[in-house]
Amino acid sequence: MKNLIWRHQDSGLDIDAFFPQSYDLSDLKGDEVKDFQEDYRYCQVIGFLKTAVDFNKALIAKNLDKIMIALSICERRIALNSDEIFTSKELQTNADYFKCISDEI
């Protein structure tokens, strides 16, 4: 999709704003390929955590180390991102954020 920029060079179109999560994969040694790979891995982590929400107690206990690693990866990514959505006051109160997690593991 980013290769379409040549059609709109005179329009002043910001291709990164129009396609915020697209990657130019034609240069295999380029930074965008590495960004794509990182984003792909991060999506796998998010998918695992979404699946882990429905785990029963036995599966949680069995996969607790994987869950903790996945959560730490997400925390690192959020810390590196400077978007306002991740710094809102509601997310900074850990007590409210973790109320949904049961202590009965």
N, C-alpha and C positions, 0 to 999 in steps of 0.2 A: 504494500500500500504506500509505503514511503517513496517508492520509485515513481509514483504519480506526480511528484512535486514538479517535474519538468514541464508538465502541462499547465501548471498554474504559477509559473515563476513571476509573471507580471502582476498577479493579483494581490501579492503581499500576504498570501496564506501561510500561516504558521502550521506546518505539517505536524509538529509535535503536539500542538493544541487540538488539532483536528483528529489525529489518531494517537492518543496519549500512550497506548500500550501496544504499539506495533514496532517491529524490529526489521532492520535490513539484514537479511541473512546471506546476502550474496558474497560478502567478504568474510570468509570463515575464520580469519584471524583478527577480525575487528572487535571493537568493544561491544557492539550491539549483539553479537552472537553470545558473548559472555553474559551480557545482561539478560538475554533470552533464557540461557541455561539456568541462571540464578533464579529468575522469575518462575521458570518451570519447576525447579526443585522446591521453591517456596510454596507454590500451588499444591505440590504433593504433600507438604507438611500440613497445610490448611485442610486438605482433603482427609488426611489421617485424623486430625483433631475433630473434624466434623463427624467422622465415623466413631471416634472414641467417646463422643457425647452419649451414644446409645449403648456403650459397653455395660455389662453387668459387673457386679463387684469382683467376680473371679477374673474376668478379662482385664479390668482396671488394675488389679493387683499384679497380673502377669505382665502387663504392658506399661507399668508405671514408669519405668526408666525411659521408654520411648516417648511417653506422654510428656515427661518433664523436659526431655531434650527438645521436643517439638515446641513446647511453650517457651523455652529459653531462646530458640531460634526466632520465634515471633516477637519476643520482647526485644531482642537485638535489632530486628528489622524496624520495629516501631521506634526504638531509640535513635536509629540512624535517619529516620524520616522526620522532616521538620514541618510536616503539614499540621494545620491547626486542629484537625479532627483528632489527632493523637495526643494533643496537649490540652484537651478540654478539661474543665474542672471536674466533671462527672467521672471521668476515667481515672483521675488521680486519687480518688478516695478508694483505697484498696478494700476497706471494710464493706462498702456497698457493692463493689465489683465482685467480691468472692462470696457473697451471701448465697449464691446459687449452688456453690460446691459443698457437698455434704462432707462431714467429718467422719462418716461411718464407712471407711474403706477397709 
